[in-house]
């Protein structure tokens, strides 16, 4: 872990409810009370200029804004940001920089629509940087992967009580450093990126877990964070796979219990097949 920038931004601590209770009727016609995740809009203003509106559960809005700025490469470093203030009365996030962003108009001119939930766009300049990204020599053993999945399974989450959210977690091997949830998997990932930036945490030796599918945008964001190993409960898209192979990133998908599929980066994986138990009949000789 590197020391964070001495000019640490001033962050608000905006709080709000994460779930909402509603009356529903089941298949027997009985009324039941259930929880559902909150979903609200949060408009980011960068030096009083409207930047983007994100749909979010609101769990870590300041970190979400910080990670969004980092992953979109809109400010050079965390010390360039003076403050991030969230006000849920007006659903706004005011970001103030030290000295402004002189080329902001040009850097936000081109947008690319993605498959993202809760966000769905990236600025074109981000896609142009992919070829220059270099990932650290992080490795993962099969035993550590199983421990990581068990830690996630036991962790208390909004998803367990209300569903309809995505979660992301950052691990240093078997140790979970941070867990976040949001209505969009990209938002949850951005919040982790914001925390890493704020605290000066590097991606070397880190493992990223997500409940969401691994699209090209998720792969690029993980690479921007310097994370070389990504684990998903869900699947993977063709472009996400191709980008991971170009970057030398290890992508694990369909990970539940002791099942997983390693799509790329086999050279980063220390396999221990004896830990998996008896394979399904269709995979046996």
C-alpha positions as CSV (number, residue, x, y, z in Angstrom):
1,X,0.0,0.0,0.0
2,X,1.4,3.4,-1.0
3,X,0.8,6.5,1.1
4,X,-2.2,8.5,-0.2
5,X,-1.6,11.9,-1.6
6,X,-0.9,14.5,1.1
7,X,-3.6,16.7,-0.4
8,X,-6.4,14.3,0.5
9,X,-9.8,15.5,-0.8
10,X,-12.5,16.5,1.7
11,X,-15.3,14.0,1.5
12,X,-18.8,14.3,2.8
13,X,-20.4,11.4,4.6
14,X,-23.8,11.4,2.9
15,X,-26.1,8.6,4.2
16,X,-29.4,7.3,2.9
17,X,-31.5,4.2,3.0
18,X,-30.4,1.2,1.0
19,X,-33.7,-0.7,0.8
20,X,-37.4,0.0,0.5
21,X,-40.2,-2.2,2.0
22,X,-43.2,-3.0,-0.2
23,X,-46.3,-5.2,-0.1
24,X,-46.5,-8.0,-2.7
25,X,-48.7,-10.9,-3.4
26,X,-47.4,-14.4,-3.9
27,X,-48.7,-17.3,-6.1
28,X,-51.2,-18.3,-3.3
29,X,-52.7,-14.8,-3.2
30,X,-51.1,-14.0,0.2
31,X,-49.8,-10.6,0.9
32,X,-46.1,-10.4,2.0
33,X,-43.7,-7.7,3.0
34,X,-40.4,-7.7,1.0
35,X,-37.3,-5.6,0.8
36,X,-36.1,-4.2,-2.5
37,X,-32.9,-2.1,-3.2
38,X,-33.2,1.6,-3.4
39,X,-32.4,3.2,-6.7
40,X,-31.8,6.9,-7.1
41,X,-30.2,9.3,-9.5
42,X,-27.0,11.1,-8.6
43,X,-25.8,13.9,-10.8
44,X,-22.1,14.6,-10.8
45,X,-21.0,18.2,-11.2
46,X,-17.3,18.8,-11.9
47,X,-16.3,22.4,-11.0
48,X,-20.0,23.3,-11.4
49,X,-20.2,21.7,-14.9
50,X,-22.8,18.9,-15.2
51,X,-20.9,15.7,-16.0
52,X,-23.1,12.6,-15.8
53,X,-26.1,11.2,-13.9
54,X,-25.5,7.8,-12.4
55,X,-28.3,5.5,-11.1
56,X,-27.1,4.2,-7.7
57,X,-28.2,2.5,-4.5
58,X,-26.3,5.2,-2.7
59,X,-24.1,3.1,-0.4
60,X,-20.7,4.8,-1.1
61,X,-21.6,7.9,-3.2
62,X,-18.3,9.8,-2.6
63,X,-16.2,6.7,-3.4
64,X,-18.4,6.1,-6.5
65,X,-17.7,9.7,-7.7
66,X,-14.0,9.4,-7.0
67,X,-13.7,6.0,-8.8
68,X,-15.7,7.4,-11.8
69,X,-13.3,10.2,-12.2
70,X,-10.3,7.9,-11.9
71,X,-11.6,5.2,-14.3
72,X,-12.7,7.9,-16.9
73,X,-9.3,9.6,-16.6
74,X,-10.8,13.0,-16.1
75,X,-8.4,14.2,-13.4
76,X,-4.7,13.4,-13.2
77,X,-4.4,12.3,-9.6
78,X,-6.4,12.2,-6.4
79,X,-4.5,15.2,-5.0
80,X,-6.0,17.3,-7.8
81,X,-9.5,17.0,-6.2
82,X,-10.2,19.4,-3.4
83,X,-13.6,18.1,-2.3
84,X,-16.5,15.8,-3.1
85,X,-19.8,16.8,-1.4
86,X,-23.0,14.7,-1.8
87,X,-26.4,16.2,-1.0
88,X,-29.3,13.7,-1.2
89,X,-31.9,16.4,-0.8
90,X,-31.1,17.5,-4.4
91,X,-29.5,14.2,-5.6
92,X,-26.3,16.0,-6.5
93,X,-22.6,15.5,-6.1
94,X,-20.4,18.6,-6.3
95,X,-16.8,17.9,-7.1
96,X,-14.3,20.7,-6.8
97,X,-10.8,20.5,-8.2
98,X,-7.6,22.4,-7.4
99,X,-7.1,24.5,-10.5
100,X,-9.8,23.1,-12.8
101,X,-9.7,20.7,-15.8
102,X,-8.8,22.9,-18.8
103,X,-9.4,20.2,-21.5
104,X,-12.6,18.8,-20.0
105,X,-14.8,19.7,-23.0
106,X,-12.5,17.8,-25.4
107,X,-12.0,14.8,-23.1
108,X,-15.8,14.3,-22.6
109,X,-16.8,15.0,-26.2
110,X,-16.8,11.4,-27.4
111,X,-18.9,8.8,-25.6
112,X,-19.3,5.1,-26.1
113,X,-22.5,3.4,-25.1
114,X,-21.8,0.1,-23.3
115,X,-23.8,-2.8,-22.0
116,X,-23.5,-1.3,-18.5
117,X,-26.3,-1.3,-15.9
118,X,-26.5,1.9,-13.9
119,X,-24.0,3.8,-16.1
120,X,-23.7,2.5,-19.6
121,X,-21.2,5.0,-21.2
122,X,-17.5,5.5,-21.2
123,X,-15.6,8.4,-22.7
124,X,-13.8,7.4,-25.9
125,X,-10.3,8.5,-24.7
126,X,-10.5,5.7,-22.1
127,X,-10.8,3.0,-24.8
128,X,-7.8,4.5,-26.6
129,X,-5.5,3.8,-23.6
130,X,-6.0,0.0,-23.4
131,X,-2.8,-0.8,-25.4
132,X,-0.6,1.1,-22.9
133,X,-1.9,-0.7,-19.8
134,X,0.6,-3.1,-18.1
135,X,-0.5,-5.5,-15.4
136,X,1.5,-6.7,-12.4
137,X,2.7,-10.3,-11.9
138,X,-0.2,-11.4,-9.6
139,X,-0.9,-15.1,-9.3
140,X,-3.8,-17.1,-7.7
141,X,-3.9,-20.6,-6.4
142,X,-6.9,-22.9,-6.6
143,X,-7.0,-23.1,-2.8
144,X,-7.0,-19.3,-2.5
145,X,-9.8,-19.1,-5.1
146,X,-12.0,-21.5,-3.1
147,X,-11.3,-19.6,0.2
148,X,-12.2,-16.3,-1.5
149,X,-15.5,-17.7,-2.8
150,X,-16.3,-19.0,0.7
151,X,-15.6,-15.6,2.2
152,X,-18.1,-14.0,-0.3
153,X,-20.7,-16.7,0.4
154,X,-20.6,-16.0,4.1
155,X,-20.6,-12.2,3.8
156,X,-23.8,-10.3,4.8
157,X,-25.1,-8.4,1.8
158,X,-28.1,-6.4,0.7
159,X,-28.5,-9.0,-2.1
160,X,-29.4,-11.7,0.5
161,X,-32.2,-9.6,1.9
162,X,-33.4,-7.7,-1.2
163,X,-31.8,-9.1,-4.3
164,X,-31.5,-7.0,-7.5
165,X,-28.0,-5.6,-6.8
166,X,-24.5,-6.4,-7.9
167,X,-21.5,-6.7,-5.5
168,X,-17.8,-6.3,-6.0
169,X,-15.0,-7.1,-3.6
170,X,-11.3,-6.4,-3.5
171,X,-9.1,-9.1,-2.0
172,X,-5.4,-9.3,-1.1
173,X,-5.2,-13.0,-1.8
174,X,-7.6,-14.5,0.9
175,X,-8.1,-11.2,2.8
176,X,-11.2,-9.2,1.8
177,X,-10.2,-5.5,1.9
178,X,-13.5,-3.9,0.7
179,X,-17.0,-5.0,-0.4
180,X,-19.5,-2.8,-2.1
181,X,-22.9,-3.2,-3.7
182,X,-24.9,-1.1,-6.1
183,X,-27.7,-1.4,-8.7
184,X,-25.0,-1.5,-11.4
185,X,-21.9,-3.6,-11.4
186,X,-19.9,-0.7,-12.9
187,X,-20.9,1.5,-10.0
188,X,-19.7,-1.1,-7.4
189,X,-16.4,-1.4,-9.3
190,X,-16.0,2.4,-9.5
191,X,-16.5,2.6,-5.7
192,X,-13.6,0.2,-5.1
193,X,-11.5,2.1,-7.6
194,X,-12.2,5.3,-5.7
195,X,-11.2,3.7,-2.4
196,X,-8.0,2.4,-3.8
197,X,-7.2,5.8,-5.2
198,X,-8.0,7.6,-2.0
199,X,-6.0,5.2,0.2
200,X,-3.1,4.8,-2.2
201,X,-3.7,1.0,-2.7
202,X,-2.0,-0.5,-5.7
203,X,-3.4,-3.4,-7.7
204,X,-0.4,-5.7,-7.4
205,X,-1.3,-8.9,-5.5
206,X,-5.0,-8.0,-5.5
207,X,-8.0,-10.1,-6.7
208,X,-11.2,-8.5,-7.9
209,X,-14.5,-10.4,-7.4
210,X,-17.8,-9.4,-9.0
211,X,-21.2,-10.8,-9.2
212,X,-21.7,-9.3,-12.6
213,X,-20.8,-10.4,-16.1
214,X,-17.3,-9.5,-17.4
215,X,-17.8,-7.1,-20.3
216,X,-15.1,-5.1,-22.1
217,X,-15.8,-2.2,-19.8
218,X,-15.3,-4.3,-16.6
219,X,-12.0,-5.7,-17.9
220,X,-10.7,-2.2,-18.8
221,X,-11.6,-0.8,-15.4
222,X,-10.0,-3.7,-13.6
223,X,-6.8,-3.2,-15.7
224,X,-6.9,0.6,-15.0
225,X,-6.9,-0.3,-11.3
226,X,-3.8,-2.5,-11.9
227,X,-5.7,-5.7,-11.0
228,X,-4.6,-8.7,-13.0
229,X,-6.9,-11.4,-11.7
230,X,-10.7,-11.0,-11.9
231,X,-13.3,-13.5,-10.5
232,X,-17.0,-13.5,-11.5
233,X,-20.1,-15.3,-10.4
234,X,-21.5,-14.6,-13.9
235,X,-20.3,-15.0,-17.4
236,X,-18.1,-13.2,-19.9
237,X,-18.6,-11.5,-23.3
238,X,-16.5,-12.0,-26.4
239,X,-14.9,-8.6,-26.3
240,X,-14.2,-8.9,-22.5
241,X,-12.4,-12.2,-23.3
242,X,-10.4,-10.7,-26.2
243,X,-9.3,-7.7,-24.1
244,X,-8.3,-9.9,-21.2
245,X,-6.1,-12.1,-23.5
246,X,-4.4,-9.0,-24.9
247,X,-3.8,-7.6,-21.5
248,X,-2.6,-10.9,-20.0
249,X,-5.4,-10.8,-17.4
250,X,-6.7,-14.0,-15.7
251,X,-10.5,-14.2,-15.9
252,X,-12.5,-16.7,-13.9
253,X,-16.2,-16.9,-14.6
254,X,-19.2,-19.1,-13.5
255,X,-17.6,-19.3,-10.1
256,X,-19.8,-20.9,-7.5
257,X,-18.8,-23.2,-4.7
258,X,-16.0,-25.3,-6.2
259,X,-16.9,-24.8,-9.8
260,X,-15.2,-22.3,-12.0
261,X,-14.1,-21.7,-15.6
262,X,-10.7,-20.1,-16.4
263,X,-11.1,-18.2,-19.6
264,X,-7.7,-16.5,-19.9
265,X,-4.4,-16.0,-18.1
266,X,-3.8,-19.6,-17.2
267,X,-0.1,-18.7,-16.6
268,X,-1.2,-16.8,-13.5
269,X,-3.1,-19.8,-12.0
270,X,-1.6,-22.4,-9.7
271,X,-4.0,-25.3,-10.4
272,X,-4.8,-27.8,-7.6
273,X,-7.4,-30.1,-9.3
274,X,-7.3,-32.5,-6.3
275,X,-9.2,-29.9,-4.3
276,X,-12.2,-29.9,-6.7
277,X,-13.5,-33.3,-5.7
278,X,-15.2,-35.7,-8.1
279,X,-15.9,-34.2,-11.5
280,X,-19.4,-34.4,-13.1
281,X,-20.0,-37.6,-15.1
282,X,-20.0,-35.7,-18.4
283,X,-16.5,-34.5,-17.9
284,X,-15.0,-37.9,-16.9
285,X,-13.3,-40.1,-19.4
